[in-house]
Amino acid sequence: MCAKLMLDNHISSLIITTYNDGSFILRGILTKSDLLDAYSKSYGGDVAINEYMTKRVLTVNPDESVHIVLLIMADGNVSRVIVVEDNSSKNNKTKPIGIITSHDLLPASTLLLADRTTPYTQVKQDWPRIKQGDLFSGGKSNLPWGMKRILLAQDIMTSNLVMITDYADLIDASLIMKGNKISGLPVVNSEDNLVGIITKTDITRAIADGR
């Protein structure tokens, strides 16, 4: 029931209350992470990932601008895109080399307050520290004013990808996501080509289906 409510209302959490003496008392909150934890502990291992993975995956090339990445994520209403080696292959064979999530894009919001003087090469060098929030002083960013036009996907992507194969079991995906504290996994075939993505929402669908 809870999983179905989340899916039907496009939400990631539910407020849990009890009714007592004419008023509702807050008991807690149930999230998709809680459902993921429940799935990893309580469900059987007999559902293949390719049954529930999302096959339509939004991808970008490493040399795409962050501006384009933002547009793709907003237009597709997704919180992550996969960075691939070759996004224009006629054989539709794409090897994932990185992932960009909403979290990776958070530092880009400081571009509106950017310092016009810092060179691009310096920002590329300092980007890991920028992502950790270490290059701020007095609320002012050290990013250059023009970065929103030249920062690339390869500059902000997470390259140490955690992936899973399409023939693995859904419970394996839930354990990997739980163990790595992530909400989505690129799915690859036996040749390491991208064939889909599995997320907490997909596992929530499996729970709603009683799988």
Secondary structure as UniProt FT lines:
FT   HELIX           2..9
FT   STRAND          13..20
FT   TURN            21..22
FT   STRAND          23..31
FT   HELIX           32..42
FT   HELIX           49..52
FT   STRAND          59..60
FT   TURN            62..63
FT   HELIX           66..76
FT   STRAND          80..84
FT   TURN            87..88
FT   TURN            90..91
FT   STRAND          96..101
FT   HELIX           102..105
FT   HELIX           106..113
FT   TURN            116..117
FT   HELIX           120..131
FT   TURN            132..133
FT   STRAND          136..137
FT   TURN            138..139
FT   STRAND          140..141
FT   TURN            145..146
FT   HELIX           147..150
FT   HELIX           153..156
FT   STRAND          164..165
FT   TURN            166..167
FT   HELIX           170..180
FT   STRAND          184..188
FT   TURN            190..191
FT   STRAND          194..199
FT   HELIX           200..208
FT   TURN            209..210
//
